[in-house]
Amino acid sequence: MGADASQDGQDRIAALEELILTRLDDDKAQDVVFIDLKGKSAVADGLIVASGRSHRHVGAMADHLLRTLKDEGYGKVRVEGLPHCDWVLIDTGDVIVHLFRPEVRTFYNIEKIWAVDSPHRTPAAQ
């Protein structure tokens, strides 16, 4: 892959991250965290974790995000957890989004798996 193609890929991923973070902000997601995984994991380039206030809020955020991704041409995403909306995982391939109810997020504490105190973790507040 040439330098231009590599830069185009990085720009595309950055645009995807920004799209997701903006949508979550618009939907009043709580405690949004972005973890940069570039060069650290083959799973994805970025991980976004956010909380919703209730099952309904988590479900609405997931639905809105899925519609936005489809409208912007990212239609082939994988989704898990939508029927219950305790923990919804949206995998775009380059960025993985975890949407939780607060108590479920506390129980699983997935940020700790990705070394939350590491320098690559940043609050997603804008």
C-alpha positions in Angstrom: 0.0 0.0 0.0 1.4 3.4 -1.0 1.7 6.4 1.2 -1.3 8.1 -0.4 -3.5 5.0 0.1 -2.3 4.7 3.7 -3.2 8.4 4.3 -6.6 8.0 2.7 -7.3 5.1 5.0 -6.3 7.1 8.0 -8.4 10.0 6.9 -11.4 7.7 6.4 -11.0 6.2 9.9 -10.6 9.7 11.4 -13.8 10.8 9.6 -15.6 7.6 10.8 -14.5 8.3 14.4 -15.7 11.9 14.2 -19.0 10.8 12.7 -19.7 8.4 15.5 -18.6 10.8 18.3 -20.7 13.6 16.9 -23.8 11.3 16.6 -23.3 10.1 20.2 -22.9 13.7 21.4 -26.1 14.7 19.6 -27.9 11.8 21.3 -26.7 12.9 24.7 -24.5 9.8 25.4 -22.9 9.9 28.8 -19.2 9.2 29.8 -18.0 8.8 26.2 -14.5 7.5 26.0 -12.4 7.0 22.8 -9.5 4.6 23.0 -7.0 4.8 20.1 -6.0 1.2 19.1 -4.0 2.1 16.0 -0.9 0.0 16.0 -1.9 -1.7 19.2 -4.6 -4.2 18.1 -5.5 -6.0 14.9 -9.2 -5.9 16.1 -9.8 -2.3 15.2 -8.2 1.1 15.0 -10.5 2.7 17.6 -12.8 1.8 20.4 -15.6 4.0 21.6 -17.4 3.3 24.9 -20.5 5.3 26.0 -23.4 5.0 28.4 -27.1 5.7 28.0 -29.5 6.5 30.8 -31.8 3.5 30.2 -32.6 0.6 27.9 -34.6 3.0 25.7 -31.8 5.5 25.5 -29.2 2.9 24.6 -31.5 1.5 22.0 -32.2 4.9 20.5 -28.5 5.8 20.4 -27.8 2.5 18.6 -30.6 3.0 16.1 -29.6 6.6 15.3 -25.9 5.6 15.0 -26.8 2.7 12.7 -29.0 4.9 10.5 -26.2 7.6 10.3 -23.6 5.0 9.4 -25.8 3.6 6.6 -26.7 7.1 5.3 -22.9 7.9 5.2 -22.1 4.7 3.3 -20.9 2.5 6.2 -23.8 0.2 5.8 -22.0 -3.1 6.4 -21.8 -3.0 10.2 -22.3 -5.9 12.6 -24.6 -5.4 15.6 -25.0 -7.4 18.8 -27.3 -6.8 21.8 -30.1 -4.8 20.2 -33.1 -6.8 21.6 -32.2 -6.1 25.2 -30.2 -2.9 25.0 -28.2 -3.5 28.1 -25.0 -3.6 26.0 -25.0 -2.9 22.3 -21.9 -3.6 20.3 -21.6 -2.0 16.8 -18.6 -3.2 14.8 -17.8 -1.0 11.7 -14.6 -2.9 11.0 -12.3 0.0 11.8 -14.1 1.3 14.9 -15.9 -0.7 17.5 -18.6 1.0 19.6 -19.9 -0.3 22.9 -23.1 1.3 24.3 -24.1 0.4 27.8 -26.5 1.1 30.6 -24.4 2.5 33.4 -24.7 -0.5 35.8 -23.8 -2.9 33.0 -20.8 -0.8 32.0 -19.6 -0.8 35.6 -20.0 -4.5 35.9 -18.0 -5.4 32.7 -15.5 -2.5 33.0 -14.2 -3.1 29.5 -12.2 0.1 29.5 -9.8 -1.6 32.0 -9.2 -4.4 29.5 -7.7 -1.8 27.1 -5.5 -0.2 29.8 -7.7 2.8 30.6 -4.9 4.7 32.3 -2.7 4.4 29.2 -1.8 7.5 27.2 -3.9 6.3 24.2 -7.1 6.7 26.2 -8.8 10.1 25.9 -12.1 11.4 27.0 -14.2 12.0 23.9 -15.7 15.3 25.2 -15.5 18.0 22.6 
